[in-house]
Amino acid sequence: MNNLIKSKLELLPTSPGCYIHKDKNGTIIYVGKAKNLRNRVRSYFRGSHDTKTEALVSEIEDFEFIVTESNIEALLLEINLIKENQPKYNIVLKDDKSYPFIKITNEIYPRLIITRQVKKDGGWYFGPYPDVGAANEIKRLLDRIFPFRKCTNPPEKVCFYYHIGQCRAHTICHNEQHFFQNMAQEVADFLKGHDNKIIDELKGKMTSAAEKMEFEKAAEYRDLLQSIATLRTKQRVMARDLQNRDVFGYYVDKGWMCVQVFFVRQGKLIKRDVNMFPYYNDPDEDFLTYIGQFYQEKSHLIPNEILIPSDIDEESVRAVVDTKILKPQRGEKKQLVNLAIKNAQVSLQQKFDLLEKSVEKTQGAIENLGRLLNIPTPVRIESFDNSNIMGTSPVSAMVVFINGKPSKKDYRKYKIKTVIGPDDYASMREVIKRRYSRVMRDGLIPPDLIVIDGGQGQVNVAKDVIQHQLGLDIPIAGLQKNDKHQTHELLFGDPLEVVELSRNSQEFSFCSASKMKSTALPLPSIASSGLRIPSHHN
């Protein structure tokens, strides 16, 4: 588990939502849902797992999350993200295994059926429903209340369902087409959410049946009401009109703006885009500029409809994007915009929290380092590393850390002038003498600690120059590598001794390759490539 994941785990919300695991290339390798994002995502990085989960965790280099308003929304969003991204560790559902819709067929005598495929056939589709059992149950219960035709090819004689009161067999009801059409409209209104009328009727029938001691029938009405309650959950991550739309939300704080875009395709939220940047003008104006730039990218196709927050001028957006622009005030679309805004707020706060923790960890690392070495907290650290380009052109790089942060304006590279061929000791002696002779001559700020990326021999050379030749009193430490060229231990003292440093500590992370050496080593390569950074020849 890397440091980025450690920091992000501490900042996870307890909200329901979806989490997205990514590998070292940024590829989505797993999508999951959770009632509590904090508990679920943390569980991947704690304790033991089975073989397949261990394989997944070993590839996770980063993760994202999208908060939702309910567990049902998280489930639906998970389905869409899996279908869109096809993560290799997910069991990807095929189309015929997707969640069902309830359909009223477009026939003279319509039927009420369950289907997993949506077609442009004039039928009315409602869903998808996350609870397959509840969808089937409500269909069965609706059949008991509304006598739709059941048979695909009706028999000449009345069927079984006619005898139990669940079908107005049209073979003897030729003049009742309007009855079926009105009934279809009533059910459609109910499935669209306009269900208070039917619910009130069912409650009345349940009470009446109970008063008549028809308890079995009363229980049927009760079961229907319970199923309706399950399916009334508002599916804000799903739109029933199957439109393609982009949903924008933004949030500003501390001079930064986060913009979240939800991509809704065929009524399903399948992807999101997140961008954070400092803003310098009025937030509304910068947001409008962002939208204009967003659709200039070839990868961002203009959808049928764009939803924006209510405080944005839709005419201004329409001037830069030629499509339908809406500022929803209520209903599903308004809830989608609110969800985008909420996720923008969460993402921006997470950025601030990560920055704060990074500062705390870095400051803590140099304070701990000072205590370990028994020196004052090293506010300014200068670190040196030698490199030989193709074995013939020795170069040394100096990187500088102030309060634990890289100070790139102070970076320097040194072309070795007095040493012929690869000689790390002689090269180190030259560079240290050149650097700190100039510090003394020009009155520059000396470091609180010098770190040599090398073993005992190079550290002793640096100490000899600093203490004996220049007469300076600057602590010097060494980063000794193992046979895999990784930081192995810290050397310090007179004589040099190994300083015990926990590999899980902040100070080890600071001193290790991820901090000092990874920053220092590219500099010689930069020098050889002709890229310019400050260099010193005198």
HELIX and SHEET records of a PDB file:
HELIX    1   1 ASN A    3  LEU A    9  1                                   7    
HELIX    2   2 LEU A   37  SER A   43  1                                   7    
HELIX    3   3 THR A   51  GLU A   59  1                                   9    
HELIX    4   4 ASN A   71  ASN A   85  1                                  15    
HELIX    5   5 ASP A   95  LYS A   97  5                                   3    
HELIX    6   6 VAL A  132  ILE A  145  1                                  14    
HELIX    7   7 PHE A  160  HIS A  163  1                                   4    
HELIX    8   8 HIS A  170  ILE A  172  5                                   3    
HELIX    9   9 GLN A  177  LEU A  191  1                                  15    
HELIX   10  10 ASN A  196  GLU A  211  1                                  16    
HELIX   11  11 PHE A  215  LEU A  231  1                                  17    
HELIX   12  12 PRO A  283  PHE A  294  1                                  12    
HELIX   13  13 GLU A  314  VAL A  320  1                                   7    
HELIX   14  14 GLY A  331  LEU A  373  1                                  43    
HELIX   15  15 LYS A  408  ASP A  410  5                                   3    
HELIX   16  16 ASP A  424  ASP A  442  1                                  19    
HELIX   17  17 GLN A  456  LYS A  463  1                                   8    
HELIX   18  18 ASP A  464  GLN A  469  3                                   6    
HELIX   19  19 GLN A  506  CYS A  511  1                                   6    
HELIX   20  20 ALA A  513  LYS A  517  3                                   5    
HELIX   21  21 SER A  518  ALA A  520  1                                   3    
HELIX   22  22 PRO A  522  SER A  529  1                                   8    
SHEET    1   A 3 ILE A  28  ALA A  34  0                                        
SHEET    2   A 3 GLY A  17  LYS A  22 -1                                        
SHEET    3   A 3 ASP A  62  VAL A  67 -1                                        
SHEET    1   B 3 LEU A 112  THR A 115  0                                        
SHEET    2   B 3 PHE A 101  ILE A 104 -1                                        
SHEET    3   B 3 TRP A 124  PHE A 126 -1                                        
SHEET    1   C 5 LYS A 268  PRO A 278  0                                        
SHEET    2   C 5 TRP A 256  ARG A 265 -1                                        
SHEET    3   C 5 ARG A 245  ASP A 253 -1                                        
SHEET    4   C 5 GLU A 305  LEU A 307  1                                        
SHEET    5   C 5 LYS A 324  LEU A 326  1                                        
SHEET    1   D 7 LYS A 405  PRO A 406  0                                        
SHEET    2   D 7 SER A 393  ILE A 402 -1                                        
SHEET    3   D 7 ARG A 380  ILE A 389 -1                                        
SHEET    4   D 7 LEU A 449  ILE A 452  1                                        
SHEET    5   D 7 ILE A 476  LYS A 481  1                                        
SHEET    6   D 7 THR A 487  PHE A 492 -1                                        
SHEET    7   D 7 GLU A 497  VAL A 499 -1                                        
SHEET    1   E 4 LYS A 405  PRO A 406  0                                        
SHEET    2   E 4 SER A 393  ILE A 402 -1                                        
SHEET    3   E 4 ARG A 412  LYS A 415 -1                                        
SHEET    4   E 4 SER A 535  HIS A 536  1                                        
END                                                                             
